[in-house]
C-alpha cells in the first residue's frame, strides 16, 4: 500500500514534465521504479548529491569564500528579477521539479549504460530482479528436510516466497544413476541433491534442463544425468560433496542452499514383519514387506555442521513430502539432526504423502506416517501435519489401484491424540497420465500462510 501511494505521488510530479514533452510514459515508469523502496538506490543517490555539495563548499572555503560573495550577488539579482515576473509559488516548485528531473535523468542514464553492457535491452528485467531479490531476501529462514521428487516439488514453490531456504537431503540412495556412481566411483549419491539444486535454480531454464538431461546412448553413459556426472566431477575436484554443491549452486544461481544431512557413506537397512533384514535403499521397496524397523550402516552417522546450524537458525521447519522410509526417515537417522529439530521452538510441520507407496507404506493412514517418524527419530519432531483435503478423482484412484496404491486415509482422532494439529488443504495436482503430485505453488502458499498465522504464538 505504501509503495503504491509513493509511486502515485512521484508519477504526478513527473507527469507535469511529460506534459511539456520532456518525458515519455516509458521513461516515467522506469524512473518511478528505480526509486522504488528496497532497491537501496535512493540512499546512494542522495549521498552522491551530498558529495557534490561538499566538494563545492570545500572549494569555496579554500578560496576564502570570495567566489561565494560574487556568486551570491549575481544569483540574488537574477532571482529577484525572475520572481518579479514569475510568482514564487510557481517558480519554487518548478525549480524543485527541474532539479529532481536532472538528478533522475543523470542517474538513470548512468544505470542505463551499465545495463546495456551487462544485459542489453533488458533494463525492465534488471529492475524486476532487483525488487524481487530484495523481497525474497527478507523472507523467513526455512529448512526443508527430505528427498526425492516430493522435496524438489515443494522447493519450486517455496523459492517464490523466500531466498533463505535450506534443503537438507538424504544421501542413502543406491539405485539408478546415483547408485552406479556410488558403486563405481565411491562418491555420495548426487541424485536427490541434483533435483533440489535444479528446483531452486533462479529461472535459469537452459542450465536447469542441462543439469537434468539424461543420456540415452553411449557406452557407460546410458541412464546417467548430466547433473549427477557434474556433481561427481566437482566432488573429485573440490574434495567433498559439500564443496561440489556450493560450486554447482553458483552455476545455477540457486536461491538458498542444498546440504546433505551427513557426509558419511550410509546404507539403509530395514527389518520386515516376516523377519527378513534388507540392506540397501533400492532393495527395501522391492522386498514388498511391511517395515517394522529401519536403521543405517554405520549407525549414528555424524551430521553435517552446516545442516545443524541451519536448523538452529531456522524460523520454519518443514518435513517432507517424500517417500517415508527411503527419503525422509534416513535424515532422521542422523541423531544430531533429529535432536536439533526437536529442540527448535519454531513452527514445525510434516507434509504427508497423498497416496501410499507399494512396498513401503501399504495401507498406511496419516497416523501411521507420524508414528513411523516419531519412532525413527526417537522424539517428538513436529507440531502439525498437512494433508490433502479432497480425494483424487475416481480415474486417478483406479490407476493407482493397479499398482497397489491408495489414498492415505486421515484418521483424525488418532492424529489429534498424538498431539498434532491437522491442516487440511487442496495441495495436489492431477496430471494427464493419471498420476498425482503436490502442486508446488499451492503447497508453498498453504505452508507460508500457516507459518504466518502461527509464528506469533512462538514469538
Secondary structure, DSSP 8 states (H G I E B T S, - for coil): -HHHHHHHHHHHHHHHHHHTTS--HHHHHHHHHHT-TTSS-HHHHHHHHHHHHHHHHHHHHHTTTHHHHHHHHHHHHHHHHHHHHS-HHHHHHHHHHHHHHHHHHHHHHHHHHHHHHHSTT-HHHHHHHHHHHHHHHTS--EEEEE-HHHHHHHHHHHTTT-S-EEEEE-----SHHHHHHHHHH-----HHHHHHHHHHB-S-HHHHHHHH-B--SSTTTTT-BHHHHHHHHHHHHHSSHHHHHHHHHHHTTBSSEEEES-SS--EEEEEETTS-EEESHHHHHHT---EEEEEEESSS----HHHHHHHHT-SEEEE-SS-IIIIIHHHHTSHHHHHHHHH--SEEEEE--SB--TTTSTT-BHHHHHHHHHHHHTS---SEEEEESS---HHHHHHHHTTT--B-B--HHHHHHTT-EEEEE--EEE-TTS-EEE-HHHHHHHHHHHHHHHHHHH-
